[in-house]
């Protein structure tokens, strides 16, 4: 039985994540779409307050999402963190994103880490063509990661991660004669991190850089009758510069540049022949390289596929932090533009962070997005138990 509610709900889930409909630009609106876009969402409050910058910031409990290589430089022998965000509340009231991450130091050079990201997409009521109720369903998606990070030298580290991705947004409903199923994919990350101390006059500083090639893996399909879609294979690179203003005050500036490594949709004629751009139905390795030169608009459109994240982080006595940031994406590529603010508290037992998103465009479904993160370090818990 053909189910219009199912079709509309799937289109909605894709559009609210990757293609805000209010964008206007002189260039053709040509958004890159992928399956499981939840993998691109900033899951933690610290990076969420820095405009989604995190590939080269100082290591923390949530480094898995941004750059697993950073774990090699993290202080402590282990810890875990939890993050929660009521997502897209300006559009849908019951979508949530939860994240759990932790690490364990094997020795002075090696660290193991793992994480779980879970996205609940709210409740959908399925009806038939005549509006008759069939059933309710709660779509959900999640990914499970494991990572290994190793220190190569005093300044360099590398990391690799493996990821299992599960997405069930249809509940096995049948649309017409097409049976749907849960989507499953496997992916890997490869990352590197560089950090070095600087001396600026009488003040100490630090410069860091990072790169993370993430979600490099198999395609995903929700049916057996349709070609599978790419997952959000991604390249993120950036740098962070920090300086100690005095004994108690420090400030850092971060910049991330981000690009999806999947094909750009070409331009078709009325007979579905490609008249500009490249064929998007290619293998994963070809897609990665092709993503740098396949935009129908040429070099200028390729440059618009790089989004930017800017962040500023202020610390007082390494216990209290204030953060702000800005995320910028070209109008023709999604038009996600917003400011972010947040704060953090680091106590002897735990750390607590929150962030708030302030959109620039009107009627933005990301408006008033809040994130909350809570972290615990094993060393602090151990010291507390020994007192």
BALOBA-1460 file (C-alpha; in Angstrom, 3 decimals):
// residues 387
<rec num="1" residu="x" x="0.000" y="0.000" z="0.000"/>
<rec num="2" residu="x" x="1.364" y="3.374" z="-0.975"/>
<rec num="3" residu="x" x="2.020" y="5.455" z="2.118"/>
<rec num="4" residu="x" x="2.228" y="9.213" z="1.578"/>
<rec num="5" residu="x" x="3.027" y="9.904" z="5.230"/>
<rec num="6" residu="x" x="6.129" y="7.745" z="4.994"/>
<rec num="7" residu="x" x="7.353" y="9.504" z="1.834"/>
<rec num="8" residu="x" x="6.767" y="12.964" z="3.289"/>
<rec num="9" residu="x" x="8.465" y="12.066" z="6.554"/>
<rec num="10" residu="x" x="11.618" y="10.805" z="4.809"/>
<rec num="11" residu="x" x="11.827" y="13.952" z="2.687"/>
<rec num="12" residu="x" x="11.384" y="16.051" z="5.826"/>
<rec num="13" residu="x" x="14.118" y="14.230" z="7.715"/>
<rec num="14" residu="x" x="16.595" y="14.828" z="4.903"/>
<rec num="15" residu="x" x="15.604" y="18.428" z="4.246"/>
<rec num="16" residu="x" x="15.724" y="19.713" z="7.819"/>
<rec num="17" residu="x" x="19.284" y="18.496" z="8.209"/>
<rec num="18" residu="x" x="20.886" y="19.451" z="4.927"/>
<rec num="19" residu="x" x="18.836" y="21.863" z="2.853"/>
<rec num="20" residu="x" x="17.047" y="24.801" z="4.537"/>
<rec num="21" residu="x" x="14.435" y="25.938" z="2.034"/>
<rec num="22" residu="x" x="14.749" y="29.656" z="2.724"/>
<rec num="23" residu="x" x="18.188" y="30.026" z="1.134"/>
<rec num="24" residu="x" x="18.389" y="32.421" z="-1.796"/>
<rec num="25" residu="x" x="21.408" y="33.136" z="-3.937"/>
<rec num="26" residu="x" x="22.337" y="34.210" z="-7.413"/>
<rec num="27" residu="x" x="23.917" y="30.796" z="-7.914"/>
<rec num="28" residu="x" x="21.712" y="27.745" z="-8.470"/>
<rec num="29" residu="x" x="20.674" y="26.066" z="-5.234"/>
<rec num="30" residu="x" x="22.677" y="22.828" z="-5.346"/>
<rec num="31" residu="x" x="22.961" y="21.186" z="-1.941"/>
<rec num="32" residu="x" x="24.951" y="17.986" z="-1.476"/>
<rec num="33" residu="x" x="22.733" y="15.377" z="0.145"/>
<rec num="34" residu="x" x="23.765" y="12.226" z="1.960"/>
<rec num="35" residu="x" x="22.262" y="9.503" z="4.078"/>
<rec num="36" residu="x" x="22.567" y="9.705" z="7.893"/>
<rec num="37" residu="x" x="23.315" y="13.465" z="8.085"/>
<rec num="38" residu="x" x="23.183" y="13.211" z="11.894"/>
<rec num="39" residu="x" x="26.843" y="12.139" z="11.729"/>
<rec num="40" residu="x" x="27.787" y="15.724" z="10.830"/>
<rec num="41" residu="x" x="26.108" y="17.324" z="13.864"/>
<rec num="42" residu="x" x="28.343" y="18.698" z="16.620"/>
<rec num="43" residu="x" x="27.434" y="16.414" z="19.548"/>
<rec num="44" residu="x" x="29.174" y="18.238" z="22.425"/>
<rec num="45" residu="x" x="28.706" y="21.639" z="24.012"/>
<rec num="46" residu="x" x="32.295" y="22.870" z="23.839"/>
<rec num="47" residu="x" x="32.641" y="22.599" z="20.055"/>
<rec num="48" residu="x" x="28.994" y="23.574" z="19.702"/>
<rec num="49" residu="x" x="29.795" y="26.882" z="21.417"/>
<rec num="50" residu="x" x="32.830" y="27.439" z="19.167"/>
<rec num="51" residu="x" x="30.836" y="27.514" z="15.942"/>
<rec num="52" residu="x" x="31.403" y="23.755" z="15.450"/>
<rec num="53" residu="x" x="35.198" y="24.115" z="15.517"/>
<rec num="54" residu="x" x="37.041" y="21.216" z="17.120"/>
<rec num="55" residu="x" x="39.633" y="19.514" z="14.904"/>
<rec num="56" residu="x" x="42.583" y="21.399" z="16.433"/>
<rec num="57" residu="x" x="41.297" y="22.526" z="19.830"/>
<rec num="58" residu="x" x="42.943" y="21.115" z="22.951"/>
<rec num="59" residu="x" x="42.098" y="17.445" z="23.618"/>
<rec num="60" residu="x" x="38.989" y="16.674" z="25.652"/>
<rec num="61" residu="x" x="36.597" y="13.816" z="26.353"/>
<rec num="62" residu="x" x="34.701" y="14.408" z="23.097"/>
<rec num="63" residu="x" x="37.687" y="14.385" z="20.740"/>
<rec num="64" residu="x" x="36.363" y="11.236" z="19.041"/>
<rec num="65" residu="x" x="33.947" y="13.183" z="16.861"/>
<rec num="66" residu="x" x="36.392" y="15.911" z="15.847"/>
<rec num="67" residu="x" x="39.845" y="14.340" z="15.753"/>
<rec num="68" residu="x" x="40.645" y="11.007" z="17.457"/>
<rec num="69" residu="x" x="44.378" y="11.751" z="17.154"/>
<rec num="70" residu="x" x="44.014" y="14.390" z="19.887"/>
<rec num="71" residu="x" x="43.513" y="11.687" z="22.533"/>
<rec num="72" residu="x" x="47.254" y="10.940" z="22.509"/>
<rec num="73" residu="x" x="47.885" y="14.381" z="24.052"/>
<rec num="74" residu="x" x="45.049" y="14.340" z="26.582"/>
<rec num="75" residu="x" x="45.888" y="14.700" z="30.261"/>
<rec num="76" residu="x" x="44.824" y="11.870" z="32.525"/>
<rec num="77" residu="x" x="44.538" y="8.117" z="32.305"/>
<rec num="78" residu="x" x="40.895" y="7.840" z="31.353"/>
<rec num="79" residu="x" x="37.476" y="9.386" z="31.491"/>
<rec num="80" residu="x" x="34.017" y="9.518" z="29.972"/>
<rec num="81" residu="x" x="31.530" y="12.187" z="28.966"/>
<rec num="82" residu="x" x="27.856" y="12.508" z="28.127"/>
<rec num="83" residu="x" x="26.160" y="15.094" z="25.938"/>
<rec num="84" residu="x" x="22.521" y="15.783" z="25.147"/>
<rec num="85" residu="x" x="20.743" y="18.156" z="22.788"/>
<rec num="86" residu="x" x="17.030" y="18.704" z="22.115"/>
<rec num="87" residu="x" x="17.547" y="19.039" z="18.366"/>
<rec num="88" residu="x" x="15.489" y="21.161" z="15.927"/>
<rec num="89" residu="x" x="12.944" y="22.129" z="18.584"/>
<rec num="90" residu="x" x="11.912" y="25.162" z="16.522"/>
<rec num="91" residu="x" x="10.597" y="22.735" z="13.896"/>
<rec num="92" residu="x" x="9.846" y="19.389" z="15.532"/>
<rec num="93" residu="x" x="9.286" y="19.049" z="19.311"/>
<rec num="94" residu="x" x="10.603" y="15.549" z="19.973"/>
<rec num="95" residu="x" x="13.939" y="15.117" z="18.132"/>
<rec num="96" residu="x" x="16.901" y="14.453" z="20.429"/>
<rec num="97" residu="x" x="20.605" y="13.778" z="20.018"/>
<rec num="98" residu="x" x="22.613" y="11.967" z="22.711"/>
<rec num="99" residu="x" x="26.341" y="11.256" z="22.762"/>
<rec num="100" residu="x" x="28.506" y="9.115" z="25.027"/>
<rec num="101" residu="x" x="32.295" y="9.114" z="24.696"/>
<rec num="102" residu="x" x="35.214" y="7.782" z="26.713"/>
<rec num="103" residu="x" x="38.919" y="7.032" z="26.552"/>
<rec num="104" residu="x" x="41.511" y="4.889" z="28.322"/>
<rec num="105" residu="x" x="45.252" y="5.513" z="28.309"/>
<rec num="106" residu="x" x="47.145" y="2.290" z="27.625"/>
<rec num="107" residu="x" x="50.570" y="3.852" z="28.221"/>
<rec num="108" residu="x" x="52.346" y="7.163" z="27.718"/>
<rec num="109" residu="x" x="52.025" y="6.910" z="23.920"/>
<rec num="110" residu="x" x="48.800" y="4.994" z="23.243"/>
<rec num="111" residu="x" x="45.137" y="5.699" z="23.957"/>
<rec num="112" residu="x" x="41.991" y="3.719" z="23.194"/>
<rec num="113" residu="x" x="38.601" y="5.419" z="22.870"/>
<rec num="114" residu="x" x="34.987" y="4.610" z="22.086"/>
<rec num="115" residu="x" x="31.761" y="6.513" z="21.569"/>
<rec num="116" residu="x" x="28.050" y="6.141" z="20.866"/>
<rec num="117" residu="x" x="25.916" y="8.741" z="19.066"/>
<rec num="118" residu="x" x="22.152" y="8.202" z="19.173"/>
<rec num="119" residu="x" x="19.543" y="10.241" z="17.321"/>
<rec num="120" residu="x" x="15.836" y="9.911" z="18.070"/>
<rec num="121" residu="x" x="13.786" y="11.431" z="15.257"/>
<rec num="122" residu="x" x="10.506" y="11.761" z="17.129"/>
<rec num="123" residu="x" x="7.215" y="10.007" z="16.563"/>
<rec num="124" residu="x" x="5.669" y="9.588" z="13.111"/>
<rec num="125" residu="x" x="2.096" y="8.498" z="12.523"/>
<rec num="126" residu="x" x="1.677" y="6.348" z="9.418"/>
<rec num="127" residu="x" x="-1.569" y="6.514" z="7.445"/>
<rec num="128" residu="x" x="-2.700" y="5.179" z="4.086"/>
<rec num="129" residu="x" x="-3.837" y="7.197" z="1.041"/>
<rec num="130" residu="x" x="-7.247" y="7.697" z="2.627"/>
<rec num="131" residu="x" x="-5.900" y="8.981" z="5.925"/>
<rec num="132" residu="x" x="-6.640" y="5.799" z="7.835"/>
<rec num="133" residu="x" x="-4.335" y="5.273" z="10.793"/>
<rec num="134" residu="x" x="-1.888" y="2.392" z="10.510"/>
<rec num="135" residu="x" x="0.628" y="2.756" z="13.332"/>
<rec num="136" residu="x" x="3.050" y="5.038" z="15.129"/>
<rec num="137" residu="x" x="6.781" y="4.663" z="14.811"/>
<rec num="138" residu="x" x="9.823" y="6.320" z="16.385"/>
<rec num="139" residu="x" x="12.641" y="6.516" z="13.788"/>
<rec num="140" residu="x" x="16.114" y="6.285" z="15.238"/>
<rec num="141" residu="x" x="19.739" y="6.254" z="14.119"/>
<rec num="142" residu="x" x="22.988" y="5.539" z="15.896"/>
<rec num="143" residu="x" x="26.699" y="5.014" z="15.356"/>
<rec num="144" residu="x" x="29.203" y="3.095" z="17.471"/>
<rec num="145" residu="x" x="32.900" y="4.025" z="17.253"/>
<rec num="146" residu="x" x="36.182" y="2.618" z="18.489"/>
<rec num="147" residu="x" x="39.489" y="4.444" z="18.012"/>
<rec num="148" residu="x" x="43.211" y="4.105" z="18.538"/>
<rec num="149" residu="x" x="45.454" y="7.133" z="18.990"/>
<rec num="150" residu="x" x="49.256" y="7.088" z="19.145"/>
<rec num="151" residu="x" x="51.897" y="9.676" z="19.954"/>
<rec num="152" residu="x" x="54.558" y="9.778" z="17.229"/>
<rec num="153" residu="x" x="56.760" y="12.511" z="18.664"/>
<rec num="154" residu="x" x="56.701" y="15.412" z="21.071"/>
<rec num="155" residu="x" x="54.519" y="17.345" z="18.636"/>
<rec num="156" residu="x" x="52.704" y="14.833" z="16.415"/>
<rec num="157" residu="x" x="50.047" y="12.168" z="16.897"/>
<rec num="158" residu="x" x="47.826" y="10.085" z="14.659"/>
<rec num="159" residu="x" x="44.549" y="8.289" z="15.095"/>
<rec num="160" residu="x" x="42.265" y="5.807" z="13.362"/>
<rec num="161" residu="x" x="38.642" y="4.984" z="14.127"/>
<rec num="162" residu="x" x="36.167" y="2.360" z="12.996"/>
<rec num="163" residu="x" x="32.433" y="3.076" z="12.880"/>
<rec num="164" residu="x" x="29.228" y="1.027" z="12.641"/>
<rec num="165" residu="x" x="26.208" y="3.019" z="11.473"/>
<rec num="166" residu="x" x="22.564" y="1.977" z="11.812"/>
<rec num="167" residu="x" x="19.595" y="3.981" z="10.541"/>
<rec num="168" residu="x" x="15.972" y="2.889" z="10.771"/>
<rec num="169" residu="x" x="13.737" y="5.741" z="9.616"/>
<rec num="170" residu="x" x="11.000" y="3.692" z="7.939"/>
<rec num="171" residu="x" x="10.215" y="0.946" z="10.443"/>
<rec num="172" residu="x" x="10.068" y="-1.611" z="7.642"/>
<rec num="173" residu="x" x="6.993" y="-0.042" z="6.029"/>
<rec num="174" residu="x" x="6.090" y="-0.975" z="2.461"/>
<rec num="175" residu="x" x="5.674" y="1.902" z="0.012"/>
<rec num="176" residu="x" x="3.715" y="0.735" z="-3.018"/>
<rec num="177" residu="x" x="5.440" y="-2.485" z="-3.940"/>
<rec num="178" residu="x" x="8.769" y="-1.430" z="-2.421"/>
<rec num="179" residu="x" x="9.797" y="-2.899" z="0.886"/>
<rec num="180" residu="x" x="11.971" y="-0.722" z="3.095"/>
<rec num="181" residu="x" x="14.578" y="-1.777" z="5.591"/>
<rec num="182" residu="x" x="17.037" y="-0.358" z="8.082"/>
<rec num="183" residu="x" x="20.184" y="1.105" z="6.561"/>
<rec num="184" residu="x" x="23.562" y="-0.226" z="7.683"/>
<rec num="185" residu="x" x="27.035" y="1.040" z="6.837"/>
<rec num="186" residu="x" x="30.620" y="0.714" z="8.004"/>
<rec num="187" residu="x" x="33.157" y="3.539" z="7.942"/>
<rec num="188" residu="x" x="36.583" y="4.611" z="9.155"/>
<rec num="189" residu="x" x="38.365" y="7.815" z="10.182"/>
<rec num="190" residu="x" x="42.011" y="8.768" z="9.706"/>
<rec num="191" residu="x" x="43.323" y="11.773" z="11.606"/>
<rec num="192" residu="x" x="46.456" y="13.659" z="12.633"/>
<rec num="193" residu="x" x="47.206" y="16.338" z="15.216"/>
<rec num="194" residu="x" x="50.115" y="18.722" z="15.707"/>
<rec num="195" residu="x" x="50.827" y="20.902" z="18.749"/>
<rec num="196" residu="x" x="53.777" y="23.088" z="19.692"/>
<rec num="197" residu="x" x="54.469" y="25.665" z="22.391"/>
<rec num="198" residu="x" x="55.264" y="29.247" z="21.463"/>
<rec num="199" residu="x" x="56.847" y="32.192" z="23.199"/>
<rec num="200" residu="x" x="55.297" y="35.591" z="22.503"/>
<rec num="201" residu="x" x="57.418" y="38.083" z="24.384"/>
<rec num="202" residu="x" x="56.960" y="37.265" z="28.036"/>
<rec num="203" residu="x" x="53.816" y="35.221" z="27.402"/>
<rec num="204" residu="x" x="53.501" y="31.505" z="26.710"/>
<rec num="205" residu="x" x="51.367" y="30.328" z="23.837"/>
<rec num="206" residu="x" x="50.544" y="27.285" z="21.750"/>
<rec num="207" residu="x" x="49.818" y="26.553" z="18.112"/>
<rec num="208" residu="x" x="47.935" y="23.430" z="17.013"/>
<rec num="209" residu="x" x="46.692" y="22.002" z="13.737"/>
<rec num="210" residu="x" x="44.581" y="18.998" z="12.870"/>
<rec num="211" residu="x" x="42.993" y="17.057" z="10.047"/>
<rec num="212" residu="x" x="40.336" y="14.376" z="10.132"/>
<rec num="213" residu="x" x="39.044" y="12.343" z="7.181"/>
<rec num="214" residu="x" x="35.877" y="10.872" z="8.617"/>
<rec num="215" residu="x" x="33.088" y="8.485" z="7.611"/>
<rec num="216" residu="x" x="35.085" y="6.985" z="4.754"/>
<rec num="217" residu="x" x="33.014" y="3.918" z="4.114"/>
<rec num="218" residu="x" x="30.238" y="2.016" z="2.386"/>
<rec num="219" residu="x" x="27.083" y="3.456" z="0.888"/>
<rec num="220" residu="x" x="23.701" y="3.030" z="2.561"/>
<rec num="221" residu="x" x="20.283" y="2.050" z="1.205"/>
<rec num="222" residu="x" x="16.828" y="1.738" z="2.755"/>
<rec num="223" residu="x" x="15.495" y="-0.494" z="-0.038"/>
<rec num="224" residu="x" x="16.789" y="-3.135" z="-2.418"/>
<rec num="225" residu="x" x="15.292" y="-1.371" z="-5.463"/>
<rec num="226" residu="x" x="17.089" y="1.981" z="-5.266"/>
<rec num="227" residu="x" x="20.766" y="2.772" z="-5.686"/>
<rec num="228" residu="x" x="22.432" y="3.292" z="-2.293"/>
<rec num="229" residu="x" x="23.358" y="6.764" z="-1.078"/>
<rec num="230" residu="x" x="26.709" y="8.033" z="0.127"/>
<rec num="231" residu="x" x="27.151" y="8.576" z="3.831"/>
<rec num="232" residu="x" x="28.667" y="11.976" z="4.795"/>
<rec num="233" residu="x" x="32.320" y="11.282" z="4.020"/>
<rec num="234" residu="x" x="34.049" y="14.386" z="5.197"/>
<rec num="235" residu="x" x="37.329" y="16.293" z="5.381"/>
<rec num="236" residu="x" x="37.881" y="18.657" z="8.299"/>
<rec num="237" residu="x" x="41.081" y="20.600" z="8.836"/>
<rec num="238" residu="x" x="41.894" y="23.539" z="11.052"/>
<rec num="239" residu="x" x="44.147" y="25.304" z="13.489"/>
<rec num="240" residu="x" x="44.021" y="26.754" z="16.992"/>
<rec num="241" residu="x" x="46.188" y="29.478" z="18.470"/>
<rec num="242" residu="x" x="46.119" y="30.056" z="22.235"/>
<rec num="243" residu="x" x="48.002" y="32.394" z="24.553"/>
<rec num="244" residu="x" x="48.303" y="32.725" z="28.325"/>
<rec num="245" residu="x" x="47.567" y="36.373" z="29.067"/>
<rec num="246" residu="x" x="48.796" y="35.997" z="32.627"/>
<rec num="247" residu="x" x="48.843" y="33.432" z="35.392"/>
<rec num="248" residu="x" x="45.054" y="33.064" z="35.458"/>
<rec num="249" residu="x" x="43.735" y="34.155" z="32.067"/>
<rec num="250" residu="x" x="44.093" y="32.401" z="28.707"/>
<rec num="251" residu="x" x="42.402" y="32.809" z="25.347"/>
<rec num="252" residu="x" x="42.313" y="30.677" z="22.209"/>
<rec num="253" residu="x" x="41.234" y="31.251" z="18.600"/>
<rec num="254" residu="x" x="40.127" y="28.375" z="16.370"/>
<rec num="255" residu="x" x="39.368" y="28.004" z="12.674"/>
<rec num="256" residu="x" x="37.984" y="24.875" z="10.998"/>
<rec num="257" residu="x" x="37.327" y="24.322" z="7.295"/>
<rec num="258" residu="x" x="34.991" y="21.530" z="6.331"/>
<rec num="259" residu="x" x="34.125" y="19.774" z="3.034"/>
<rec num="260" residu="x" x="31.967" y="16.783" z="2.181"/>
<rec num="261" residu="x" x="33.815" y="14.219" z="0.073"/>
<rec num="262" residu="x" x="30.787" y="13.086" z="-1.913"/>
<rec num="263" residu="x" x="29.653" y="13.969" z="-5.452"/>
<rec num="264" residu="x" x="27.956" y="17.268" z="-6.200"/>
<rec num="265" residu="x" x="24.575" y="16.812" z="-7.962"/>
<rec num="266" residu="x" x="24.972" y="17.511" z="-11.697"/>
<rec num="267" residu="x" x="22.591" y="19.387" z="-13.989"/>
<rec num="268" residu="x" x="20.232" y="17.198" z="-16.023"/>
<rec num="269" residu="x" x="18.183" y="17.933" z="-19.115"/>
<rec num="270" residu="x" x="14.545" y="16.926" z="-19.584"/>
<rec num="271" residu="x" x="15.624" y="13.438" z="-20.617"/>
<rec num="272" residu="x" x="17.775" y="12.972" z="-17.490"/>
<rec num="273" residu="x" x="21.035" y="13.326" z="-19.393"/>
<rec num="274" residu="x" x="23.873" y="15.113" z="-17.605"/>
<rec num="275" residu="x" x="24.590" y="18.433" z="-19.299"/>
<rec num="276" residu="x" x="26.922" y="19.870" z="-16.671"/>
<rec num="277" residu="x" x="28.885" y="18.256" z="-13.856"/>
<rec num="278" residu="x" x="29.908" y="14.655" z="-13.310"/>
<rec num="279" residu="x" x="28.049" y="11.385" z="-12.948"/>
<rec num="280" residu="x" x="27.381" y="10.928" z="-9.192"/>
<rec num="281" residu="x" x="26.883" y="7.158" z="-9.469"/>
<rec num="282" residu="x" x="30.495" y="6.217" z="-8.848"/>
<rec num="283" residu="x" x="32.432" y="4.120" z="-6.375"/>
<rec num="284" residu="x" x="33.517" y="5.474" z="-3.001"/>
<rec num="285" residu="x" x="37.212" y="6.009" z="-3.928"/>
<rec num="286" residu="x" x="36.259" y="7.772" z="-7.159"/>
<rec num="287" residu="x" x="33.704" y="9.908" z="-5.318"/>
<rec num="288" residu="x" x="36.301" y="11.183" z="-2.837"/>
<rec num="289" residu="x" x="38.625" y="12.489" z="-5.547"/>
<rec num="290" residu="x" x="35.815" y="13.577" z="-7.848"/>
<rec num="291" residu="x" x="34.294" y="15.719" z="-5.080"/>
<rec num="292" residu="x" x="37.062" y="18.299" z="-5.623"/>
<rec num="293" residu="x" x="36.265" y="19.004" z="-9.286"/>
<rec num="294" residu="x" x="32.732" y="17.857" z="-10.117"/>
<rec num="295" residu="x" x="30.637" y="20.946" z="-9.299"/>
<rec num="296" residu="x" x="28.562" y="22.094" z="-12.308"/>
<rec num="297" residu="x" x="29.505" y="25.707" z="-11.531"/>
<rec num="298" residu="x" x="33.214" y="25.000" z="-11.763"/>
<rec num="299" residu="x" x="35.883" y="26.292" z="-9.394"/>
<rec num="300" residu="x" x="33.705" y="29.008" z="-7.845"/>
<rec num="301" residu="x" x="31.068" y="26.464" z="-6.843"/>
<rec num="302" residu="x" x="33.705" y="24.087" z="-5.498"/>
<rec num="303" residu="x" x="34.959" y="26.845" z="-3.182"/>
<rec num="304" residu="x" x="31.446" y="27.331" z="-1.850"/>
<rec num="305" residu="x" x="31.408" y="23.709" z="-0.700"/>
<rec num="306" residu="x" x="33.935" y="24.584" z="2.014"/>
<rec num="307" residu="x" x="32.144" y="25.716" z="5.166"/>
<rec num="308" residu="x" x="33.978" y="27.607" z="7.906"/>
<rec num="309" residu="x" x="33.832" y="27.520" z="11.692"/>
<rec num="310" residu="x" x="35.343" y="30.263" z="13.848"/>
<rec num="311" residu="x" x="35.646" y="29.996" z="17.628"/>
<rec num="312" residu="x" x="37.021" y="31.964" z="20.582"/>
<rec num="313" residu="x" x="37.533" y="30.365" z="23.987"/>
<rec num="314" residu="x" x="38.475" y="32.212" z="27.181"/>
<rec num="315" residu="x" x="39.621" y="30.388" z="30.319"/>
<rec num="316" residu="x" x="39.985" y="31.748" z="33.831"/>
<rec num="317" residu="x" x="42.311" y="29.681" z="36.012"/>
<rec num="318" residu="x" x="41.495" y="26.634" z="33.831"/>
<rec num="319" residu="x" x="38.240" y="26.339" z="35.770"/>
<rec num="320" residu="x" x="35.752" y="28.635" z="34.071"/>
<rec num="321" residu="x" x="35.356" y="29.147" z="30.318"/>
<rec num="322" residu="x" x="33.432" y="31.514" z="28.077"/>
<rec num="323" residu="x" x="33.027" y="30.638" z="24.404"/>
<rec num="324" residu="x" x="31.604" y="32.075" z="21.234"/>
<rec num="325" residu="x" x="31.754" y="31.158" z="17.565"/>
<rec num="326" residu="x" x="30.338" y="31.518" z="14.093"/>
<rec num="327" residu="x" x="29.468" y="28.939" z="11.441"/>
<rec num="328" residu="x" x="29.250" y="29.941" z="7.795"/>
<rec num="329" residu="x" x="27.951" y="27.965" z="4.824"/>
<rec num="330" residu="x" x="27.300" y="29.314" z="1.322"/>
<rec num="331" residu="x" x="23.658" y="30.070" z="0.570"/>
<rec num="332" residu="x" x="23.626" y="27.814" z="-2.469"/>
<rec num="333" residu="x" x="25.021" y="24.934" z="-0.381"/>
<rec num="334" residu="x" x="22.567" y="24.996" z="2.506"/>
<rec num="335" residu="x" x="22.729" y="28.513" z="3.993"/>
<rec num="336" residu="x" x="23.450" y="27.378" z="7.547"/>
<rec num="337" residu="x" x="24.773" y="30.550" z="9.185"/>
<rec num="338" residu="x" x="24.700" y="31.055" z="12.928"/>
<rec num="339" residu="x" x="26.445" y="32.434" z="15.982"/>
<rec num="340" residu="x" x="27.063" y="30.297" z="19.038"/>
<rec num="341" residu="x" x="27.753" y="31.074" z="22.692"/>
<rec num="342" residu="x" x="28.464" y="28.914" z="25.704"/>
<rec num="343" residu="x" x="30.250" y="28.410" z="28.979"/>
<rec num="344" residu="x" x="32.078" y="25.657" z="30.820"/>
<rec num="345" residu="x" x="32.980" y="24.767" z="34.386"/>
<rec num="346" residu="x" x="35.816" y="22.451" z="35.299"/>
<rec num="347" residu="x" x="35.814" y="21.218" z="38.888"/>
<rec num="348" residu="x" x="37.960" y="18.616" z="40.611"/>
<rec num="349" residu="x" x="35.387" y="15.865" z="40.072"/>
<rec num="350" residu="x" x="33.588" y="16.727" z="36.843"/>
<rec num="351" residu="x" x="33.235" y="19.226" z="34.011"/>
<rec num="352" residu="x" x="29.998" y="20.817" z="32.860"/>
<rec num="353" residu="x" x="29.447" y="22.687" z="29.579"/>
<rec num="354" residu="x" x="26.528" y="24.155" z="27.696"/>
<rec num="355" residu="x" x="26.034" y="26.010" z="24.411"/>
<rec num="356" residu="x" x="23.310" y="27.975" z="22.656"/>
<rec num="357" residu="x" x="22.806" y="28.591" z="18.943"/>
<rec num="358" residu="x" x="21.694" y="31.955" z="17.538"/>
<rec num="359" residu="x" x="20.741" y="31.762" z="13.817"/>
<rec num="360" residu="x" x="21.149" y="34.655" z="11.403"/>
<rec num="361" residu="x" x="18.476" y="33.613" z="8.921"/>
<rec num="362" residu="x" x="14.796" y="33.841" z="9.846"/>
<rec num="363" residu="x" x="12.654" y="30.768" z="10.506"/>
<rec num="364" residu="x" x="15.779" y="28.691" z="10.981"/>
<rec num="365" residu="x" x="14.944" y="25.224" z="12.431"/>
<rec num="366" residu="x" x="18.261" y="25.329" z="14.331"/>
<rec num="367" residu="x" x="17.099" y="28.349" z="16.357"/>
<rec num="368" residu="x" x="17.465" y="28.106" z="20.132"/>
<rec num="369" residu="x" x="19.395" y="24.849" z="19.948"/>
<rec num="370" residu="x" x="20.839" y="23.951" z="23.363"/>
<rec num="371" residu="x" x="23.539" y="21.401" z="24.149"/>
<rec num="372" residu="x" x="24.570" y="20.088" z="27.561"/>
<rec num="373" residu="x" x="27.719" y="18.071" z="28.283"/>
<rec num="374" residu="x" x="28.951" y="16.404" z="31.463"/>
<rec num="375" residu="x" x="32.383" y="14.810" z="31.847"/>
<rec num="376" residu="x" x="34.268" y="12.781" z="34.457"/>
<rec num="377" residu="x" x="37.978" y="12.007" z="34.674"/>
<rec num="378" residu="x" x="39.019" y="8.706" z="36.263"/>
<rec num="379" residu="x" x="41.934" y="10.323" z="38.076"/>
<rec num="380" residu="x" x="39.644" y="12.791" z="39.829"/>
<rec num="381" residu="x" x="37.198" y="10.069" z="40.816"/>
<rec num="382" residu="x" x="40.047" y="7.917" z="42.109"/>
<rec num="383" residu="x" x="41.484" y="10.752" z="44.171"/>
<rec num="384" residu="x" x="38.059" y="11.468" z="45.632"/>
<rec num="385" residu="x" x="37.540" y="7.839" z="46.672"/>
<rec num="386" residu="x" x="40.927" y="7.791" z="48.435"/>
<rec num="387" residu="x" x="40.120" y="10.753" z="50.644"/>
